[in-house]
Amino acid sequence: MRSVAAARRYARALFGLARDTNALADIKREVDEFGALLAEDKALHDALLTPLHPAKERKAVVSAIAQRAGLSQSVHHFLLFLIDQRRLVAFDAIREEFERLANEASGLVTAQVVAASPLDERRQDRLRRALSDRTGQEVRLDIRVDPSLIGGAIATVGDTVFDGSLRTQLDKLRANLTKGS
């Protein structure tokens, strides 16, 4: 839990810097590129994220990557700062939170959807429009299938939960019937 809170703080700091310098899209792209590089190259990932290598060596590697990839000074220094603070291990969480903040700033939110069965394009579009109407923002769907719902779906946007699952409806019906007897 502590590392999640730290990741949020670092992501907010980077987001504030990106917003203040009007470079949000560029910094988001650079952070995504660095994250993709870490995901693609296991040796690089291990070298940068394990404390076996001295910070000086990891900083040299990050600086070489920054120069080769053409990373901005802001992102380069942010990555070096993460190494100094021993927080580069939380890079994925920082990147996710930064992406969430950037998307939110551009009016895009992600709805975590749990559906009883796979949703075809038509049903996804209907759900996306309904959630957009309810939230007043553009919605991107992140869908997971859970057959235990029996039918329907549960969508979570931020702190708001839209529960249209058959299981919940049956539970409510059962509660009403037992209350009435």
Order of alpha helices (4+ residues) and beta strands (2+ residues): alpha-alpha-alpha-alpha-alpha-alpha-beta-alpha-beta-beta-beta-alpha
